Amino acid sequence: MEVIIQPDREAAALLVARIIAHELRANPHLVLGLATGRTMERVYRHLAHMHKTEGLDFSLCKTFNLDEYVGLPPTDPNSYRFYMNHHLFSHVNIDPRNTHLPNGQAPDLDEECRRYEALIQRFGGIDLQLLGIGRAGHIGFNEPLSALRSRTRVKALTPTTIKQNAPLFGGEDKVPRRAITMGVGTIIEARRCILLATGQSKAEVVAQAVEGPITSMVTASALQLHPRCTVIVDEEAGALLREKDYYRWIFENEPEWEIYR
């Protein structure tokens, strides 16, 4: 696991966007795993800007989102399909047929989970998976006690997650109680993972995920097992990391990061 500490939220998001752009230019057929949430909005804004000003080409890539709420139609402003269309897909030249999210309205949710898992495999697996981290330590909607070998499935949301998402829905009572999510096992099979976390509210859970024990209570800690995972944080989110100076030294001295600075 590599940890990179950036001075602020904007710098952290820009670095993530530059990494994605670099990988996409190297492989136009890239299979991208995507995440949602307020943290990712800056990343998608930078990618859209790169498409507009630098010609970053999305025409051949495929995308798979981590999750979707059960019961919300794609037209609902709180659905993740709506989010992705609004923040990224409508701003770049991606073929909508190449953008994939779980169908939270499927009549058979278990079958939908199997279909989504199989579709990822049909496209050869995910090359680069973008991740955020919830305050309960989850990646995707893999809430505490999710099995570290789990696959795409329906998960009940914890009270912590419901409370975190309540402002977007106008109250806790309006937040869906279930979501379809890629499993922890599905996520860590991606060839590369990038986790982005910003803000003081994420500091404790970032420290647990990066430097704490691997545990199903903090599913992001499973990323410690990944052979190529990069964690990018701002100063606030990285404030409780014990080895901050070491992480800074690596970023400043490793030649591979020179192209992003």
Beta strands, then each sheet from edge to edge (+ up, - down):
strand 1: 2-6
strand 2: 31-34
strand 3: 62-65
strand 4: 67-69
strand 5: 99-100
strand 6: 128-131
strand 7: 153-156
strand 8: 178-181
strand 9: 192-197
strand 10: 229-234
sheet 1: 1+ 10+ 9+ 6+ 2+ 3+ 5+
sheet 2: 4+ 8- 7+
end
